[in-house]
Amino acid sequence: MNGPNDTNSGEITFELGTFEGFNFRTQSAIPRLLTADEVVSWDHDREGEAEFWPSGDKPEVSLIFNREEITASELRDLDRLLTELGDDSAENYLRIHFMVNITGGKLSELSREAIEDQFLHIFFGDSFLDLRREAAYELFEAYYPEEYRVWEKSTCDGLIFDTDRFIDSPCFSVEEVNLGEQKALLISPQ
């Protein structure tokens, strides 16, 4: 997690990774990786019309822009949202991803308030199996506290809580996200 980059002289405050590109004037790939600042400041008239996409070195950015092409204004909007949210933590990227790719929000129209108002549970770990189990117990206790207490105090061997059936029930939207070495489970009530 990083705060704003004080040494950055360009428009982009946070480290958003690198980007690949294709220059239509030369009809070839841009021969080097570009920073977000270089993408934002690309002069399409002088350097040639070009398109850009995340190189994949920042999985959080690749997740948000899950399509081929990104624009300078989208990078500015992402940077603005991260600034409004206070940092570029994995949780903030996942919250933005959820709003853009799951609920269909437009990056340019999102605000800190809209992101913070979204009811989303995020769990981090190394294994999706462990995350699903942890989330199921935590949400069972949060949404059904009386039933959870009965289940927890029960001495009956036949009283089983099926974590997979609970998490996969129609009352939750569940997404498993792989962020390189780290895994995240996003759960939102329907």
Beta strands, then each sheet from edge to edge (+ up, - down):
strand 1: 18-23
strand 2: 28-29
strand 3: 34-35
strand 4: 50-54
strand 5: 121-125
strand 6: 172-179
strand 7: 182-189
sheet 1: 2+ 1- 3+
sheet 2: 2+ 1- 4+
sheet 3: 5+ 7- 6+
end
